[in-house]
């Protein structure tokens, strides 16, 4: 699957950034970090495991990514942004791990951490609007796959919300709904 090659290439890009000591532009970081989140790879596998097809497409073609539903990449971007908010907020983290927040602050010198956080939350809100639009528009993608994607995006906010002590019960419920077999969880 092309997603494996994309993931390896994205890790190589991150390695090159770290080795050079250069912090990328926020948009460049985010474009690459969406892939290194692993979400496109996992959701692409789920897409096929749930019986979805890419019509008239050979699997070794570079067009595979373009044929995968945009829903996959919206969920991956939501995941990455929530993850980066969590990493930026985690005071116990040591060393450079890179985050959209860090890249944004460097690009927008004079901005506060709070304004960067608000910017990321606005991006997440816009992504949710796009995801909802994707799910409500007529498309050939099955409702169970779309539901799994939406539930994955919901889980992310619960996983990275450091302030909500009650999120674990909801997270477990979302995990059950994300699973194809509700009985095993």
C-alpha positions as CSV (number, residue, x, y, z in Angstrom):
1,X,0.0,0.0,0.0
2,X,1.2,3.5,-0.9
3,X,0.4,4.6,2.7
4,X,3.4,2.6,4.1
5,X,5.7,4.4,1.7
6,X,4.2,7.8,2.5
7,X,4.7,7.1,6.2
8,X,8.4,6.1,5.8
9,X,9.0,9.1,3.6
10,X,7.4,11.4,6.1
11,X,9.5,10.0,8.9
12,X,12.6,10.7,6.8
13,X,11.5,14.3,6.3
14,X,11.1,14.6,10.1
15,X,14.6,13.1,10.6
16,X,16.1,15.6,8.2
17,X,14.5,18.5,10.0
18,X,15.8,17.2,13.3
19,X,19.3,16.5,12.0
20,X,19.5,20.0,10.4
21,X,18.1,21.7,13.5
22,X,15.8,23.7,11.3
23,X,12.2,24.1,12.4
24,X,9.9,23.9,9.3
25,X,7.1,26.3,8.5
26,X,3.9,25.5,10.3
27,X,2.0,24.5,7.2
28,X,4.9,22.3,6.0
29,X,5.1,20.7,9.4
30,X,1.4,20.0,9.5
31,X,1.3,18.5,6.0
32,X,4.0,16.0,7.0
33,X,2.8,15.4,10.5
34,X,-0.6,14.4,9.3
35,X,1.1,11.4,7.7
36,X,3.5,10.6,10.6
37,X,0.5,10.5,12.9
38,X,-0.2,7.1,11.4
39,X,-3.9,7.8,11.1
40,X,-4.0,7.8,7.3
41,X,-2.3,4.4,7.3
42,X,-4.6,2.9,10.0
43,X,-7.8,4.4,8.4
44,X,-6.8,3.3,4.9
45,X,-6.4,-0.3,6.2
46,X,-9.8,0.0,8.0
47,X,-11.3,1.4,4.7
48,X,-10.3,-1.8,2.9
49,X,-11.0,-4.2,5.9
50,X,-14.6,-2.8,5.9
51,X,-15.0,-3.9,2.3
52,X,-14.6,-0.5,0.6
53,X,-13.1,-0.5,-2.9
54,X,-11.3,2.0,-5.0
55,X,-12.9,1.4,-8.4
56,X,-10.7,0.8,-11.4
57,X,-7.5,1.4,-9.5
58,X,-4.4,-0.7,-9.3
59,X,-3.0,-0.7,-5.8
60,X,0.6,0.2,-6.8
61,X,-0.5,3.4,-8.4
62,X,0.3,6.8,-6.9
63,X,-3.3,7.7,-7.5
64,X,-4.3,5.5,-4.5
65,X,-4.0,8.4,-2.1
66,X,-6.1,10.7,-4.3
67,X,-8.8,8.0,-4.4
68,X,-8.9,7.5,-0.7
69,X,-11.7,9.4,1.0
70,X,-10.8,12.9,2.2
71,X,-12.5,11.9,5.5
72,X,-9.3,9.9,6.3
73,X,-7.1,13.0,6.0
74,X,-9.5,15.2,7.9
75,X,-9.5,12.8,10.8
76,X,-5.7,12.5,10.7
77,X,-5.3,16.3,10.8
78,X,-7.7,16.6,13.7
79,X,-5.6,13.9,15.5
80,X,-2.3,15.6,14.8
81,X,-3.5,19.0,16.0
82,X,-4.9,17.6,19.2
83,X,-1.7,15.6,19.7
84,X,0.4,18.7,19.2
85,X,-1.7,20.7,21.7
86,X,-1.2,18.0,24.2
87,X,2.6,17.8,23.6
88,X,2.9,21.6,23.9
89,X,0.9,21.5,27.1
90,X,2.8,18.6,28.6
91,X,5.4,20.1,31.0
92,X,7.1,16.8,31.6
93,X,8.2,16.4,28.0
94,X,11.9,16.8,27.4
95,X,13.7,17.7,24.2
96,X,12.4,18.6,20.8
97,X,9.5,16.6,19.7
98,X,8.2,19.2,17.3
99,X,4.6,20.5,17.2
100,X,2.4,22.7,15.1
101,X,2.2,25.1,18.1
102,X,6.0,25.4,18.3
103,X,6.2,26.0,14.5
104,X,3.3,28.5,14.6
105,X,4.9,30.5,17.5
106,X,8.2,30.7,15.7
107,X,6.5,31.9,12.5
108,X,4.4,34.4,14.4
109,X,6.9,35.9,16.8
110,X,5.2,37.9,19.5
111,X,2.3,35.6,19.7
112,X,1.5,34.0,23.0
113,X,1.0,30.3,23.7
114,X,-2.6,31.1,24.4
115,X,-3.1,32.8,21.0
116,X,-1.4,29.8,19.3
117,X,-3.7,27.4,21.2
118,X,-6.7,29.4,20.1
119,X,-5.5,29.3,16.5
120,X,-5.2,25.5,16.7
121,X,-8.6,25.2,18.2
122,X,-10.0,27.3,15.3
123,X,-8.3,25.0,12.9
124,X,-9.8,22.0,14.6
125,X,-13.2,23.6,14.5
126,X,-12.9,24.2,10.7
127,X,-11.8,20.6,10.2
128,X,-14.8,19.4,12.1
129,X,-17.1,21.4,9.8
130,X,-15.4,19.9,6.8
131,X,-15.7,16.4,8.3
132,X,-19.4,16.9,9.0
133,X,-19.9,18.2,5.5
134,X,-18.2,15.1,4.1
135,X,-20.3,12.8,6.2
136,X,-23.6,14.6,5.2
137,X,-22.8,14.8,1.5
138,X,-23.9,12.0,-0.8
139,X,-20.9,9.7,-1.3
140,X,-20.2,6.1,-2.2
141,X,-18.5,5.4,1.1
142,X,-20.4,3.2,3.6
143,X,-22.0,4.7,6.6
144,X,-20.2,2.4,9.0
145,X,-16.8,3.5,7.7
146,X,-17.8,7.2,8.0
147,X,-19.1,6.5,11.5
148,X,-15.8,4.8,12.5
149,X,-13.9,7.9,11.2
150,X,-16.1,10.3,13.1
151,X,-15.7,8.2,16.3
152,X,-12.0,8.2,15.8
153,X,-12.0,12.0,15.6
154,X,-14.2,12.2,18.7
155,X,-11.8,9.9,20.7
156,X,-8.9,12.1,19.9
157,X,-10.2,15.1,21.8
158,X,-10.9,12.9,24.8
159,X,-7.4,11.3,24.7
160,X,-5.6,14.6,24.6
161,X,-7.9,16.6,26.9
162,X,-5.7,16.9,30.1
163,X,-8.3,18.9,32.0
164,X,-11.3,16.5,31.7
165,X,-11.1,13.8,34.3
166,X,-14.4,12.3,33.2
167,X,-13.4,11.7,29.6
168,X,-12.2,8.1,30.1
169,X,-15.7,6.6,30.3
170,X,-16.7,8.4,27.1
171,X,-13.4,7.3,25.5
172,X,-14.2,3.7,26.2
173,X,-17.6,4.1,24.7
174,X,-16.1,5.6,21.5
175,X,-13.5,2.8,21.4
176,X,-16.4,0.3,21.4
177,X,-18.2,2.1,18.6
178,X,-15.0,2.4,16.6
179,X,-14.6,-1.4,16.7
180,X,-16.2,-3.5,14.0
181,X,-17.1,-6.1,16.6
182,X,-18.8,-4.5,19.6
183,X,-18.8,-7.8,21.6
184,X,-15.0,-8.1,21.9
185,X,-14.5,-4.9,23.9
